[in-house]
Amino acid sequence: MTSYTPPTQDQLLAIRVNAGIEELATSERFAAAEPDLVEAIVEGVGQFAAGEFAPLNRLGDLEGARLENGVVRLPEGFREAYAAYVEQGWNAIASPVEFGGQGLPFTLACNVLENLGSANMAFNLLPMLSVGAIEALEHHGSAAQKAKYLPNLVSGKWSGTMNLTEPQAGSDVGALRSTATPIESGPHAGKYLIQGQKIYITWGEHELAENIIHLVLARLPDAPEGSRGISLFLVPKYHVHDDGSLGPKNDLRCVSLEHKLGINASPTCVMSYGDSSECVGELVGAPNRGLMAMFTMMNNARINVGNQGVQIGERATQQALHYARDRVQSARAGSPDKNPVAIIEHPDVRRMLLRMKALTEGVRALLYYCAGQVDRGTLGQQEAGKRAEVLVPLVKAWGTDTGVEVAGIGIQVHGGMGFIEETGAAQHWRDSKIAQIYEGTNGIQAADLVTRKLGIDGGGAVQALIADILRDATSEPALSALAQDCRTIADWMASEASLDDRLAGSAPFCTMLAVAVAGWQLLKQAEAVASGAAPSLAATKPVTVRFFLDRIVPEAQGLKASATAGAGLLYALPAEALAG
């Protein structure tokens, strides 16, 4: 496996052009995000990721996490790398200043995760989940809970998890059975006894952080059925005294680790709470409103999972380019010179490499555009907040679909050497697949787009986004045509299509709209580079953007037939006949 080289200049271009960091810095809240500081952060975390996280990526895949006598063991070097991450303050970039954070834009936190995840996707899941826990507590925790838990979560001294899924309750969270019983007396009076089992808990147990703060969904006695009866509880691995010191271990344990396709260095735990009926947790927010609180964490996590599409795409692309430069095979068919050449000279390999670069840069542009809208929403700009809501499923679904595609192309570039494990190319594909599944499958993201997000402002939020694309894409016929098709489909879904018809066309429509937004944002990058921004990208950026606009955008337009076909054919066969 090749080393990781941070794509600093392309990241800075996306942060400046797509997120609009300089405009954000004109606000009082984000005034510290001056150009010099932004550049220092992007360069600094890139170097840190390449030096500390990247060398552990292959080792983590080969050795993985192990459960030994109830203790999760990580390969050598992980503890030291995480300690360095905490010591250098990378966990605190966008967290509240009052709890030890730097209070910088979410955009820069995205860049920290992008670099760390490109270097080591499995390891990066540890800080990624903590970021979500911080946000959930910041928005829904009591003043006492914030004071008690946030400083150490913000620093990274403690880590956080989210506990939703149970053996019988996957995407249907309302089916969960974990319980929370009020404690009436004793030292934990006012708290709750938590009992139940959770599965797929990322970094649910480890010893890199001093404490793990689990956010657990459970039901209070006499809670309403389904999702309306779910509450959120804070359940620490170790009890925390009022002075912040750690007490005895709580009644919780890791039962087992899942054996997975990829992200082997990330311990995916089956967690058991209350085996001895002594697991103590604190209610976060209002009773029976836990799902709303958890969605705060999940919305953050969905953007960060979309970020993983950029991460794995970047790492797979770098590896494929390195291999293609070094692998010599056959003469170039169109050349009079019959001597063998590096495979990067062959037309089809060149096509694959440019596709990898264009797709990865497209997702990056979309990611930072979304992050910039999130930051504007934080500043109270309501329209930007609504636009961010529309963009989240695009980032998560198309971003992770693209990550899988790019990683797969990377294997193809390697040929037979990609199918064997020694090169490390296969790891990128294996690691990438989970991102399409967790934090709400991509099918759920598409469904969210055509049901809830399409209805924001009576459809106005989606139509305003499309109108902005059409306004700026007059010189690009393919992009304009794609945006117009998105407008037509959105109108049809809102006015004529049945719910089944909308859901049947949701995935292709999600891809179409995501590609339209990404193409629009890449066009902005190309215009900025043409005006003198990012001189180091002056040769490459026009080509990758042109490839995206001329080849990927028309492909997305071809999805219109599928997006508008309706659900009729899908149910032409009874389930028994379909299953054979």
Buried (B, 14 or more C-beta within 10 A) or exposed (E): BBEBBBBBBBBBBBBBBBBBBBEBBEBEBBEEBEEEBBBEBBBBBBEBBBBBBBBBBBBBBEBBBEBEEEEBBBBEBBBEBBBBBBEBBBBBBBBBEEBBBBBBBBBBBBBBBBBBBBBBBBBBBBBBBBBBBBBBBBBBBBEEBBBBBBBBBBBBBBBBBBBBBBEEBBEEBBEBEBBBBEBEEEEBEEBBBBBBBBBBBBBBBBEBBEBBBBBBBBBBEEBEEEBEBBBBBBBBBBBBEEEEEBEEEBBBBBBEBBEBEBBBBBBBBBBBBBEEEEBBBBBBBEEBBBBBBBEBBBBBBBBBBBBBBBBBBBBBBBBBBBBBEEBEEEBBEEEEEEEEBBBBBBEEBBEBBBBBBBBBBBBBBBBBBBBBBBBBBBBEBEBBBBBBBBBBBBBBBBBBBBBBBBBBBBBBBBBEBBEEBEBBBBBBBBBBBBBBBBBBBBBBBBBBBBBEBBEBEEBEBBBBBBEBBBEBBEEBEBBBBBBBBBBBBBBBBBEEBEEEBBBBBBBBBBBBBBBBBBBBBBBBBBBBBEEEBBEEBEEBBBEBBBBBBEBBBBEBBEBBEBBBBBBEEEEEEEEEEEEE
